[in-house]
Amino acid sequence: MIQLPVTMMGQAYTLMCKEGEEGALQAAVDYLDKRMCAIRDGGKIKGNDRIAVMVALGIAAELLSTKAPAGPLSELSMAEVQQQIQHMHTVLDQALTPQENLF
């Protein structure tokens, strides 16, 4: 593990990452800093913690609405895939519970 000094919204942080992953971490920091500064500069939200939460919610929404480029699930968003998986777990649990009582 190595230490990577970074700056977000003018504040210095030291982050840990695996050797060779510095570029990816720095890209993530730059992306987050850009998003946080945009919200801060918009002037509607005050406080770094609130800004961070708003950015996190925005990124989570983007992730959950992302669709696979090709394949059987390409028409579903990540959130819809998660719902399908949860439904499958429920069906399997219901089907397997009577089996557990046999032992």
KABELDA-V406134 format. One line per field, one symbol per residue. phi: phi as a letter, one per 40 degrees, with the letter a starting at -180 (. if undefined). psi: psi as a letter, one per 20 degrees, with the letter a starting at -180 (. if undefined). burial: b if it has 24 or more other ideal C-beta (glycine too) atoms within 12 Angstrom, else e. A space follows every 50 residues. Layout:
phi = ???
psi = ???
burial = ???
This chain:
phi = .bcbcbbbfgbcbbbbaccgbccccccccccccccccccdccgcbbgccc ccccccccccccccccbccahcbccbcdccccccccccccccccccdccc ccc
psi = qqpoprppkjppqoqqrqpijgggghgggggggggghggghhihpqphgh ggggggggggggghipqqhraijiiqrhghghggggggggggghhhghhh ih.
burial = eeebebebbeeeeeeeeeeeeeeebeeebeebbebbeebbeeeeeeeeee beebbeeeeeeeeeeeeeeeeeeeeeeeeeeeeeeeeeeeeeeeeeeeee eee
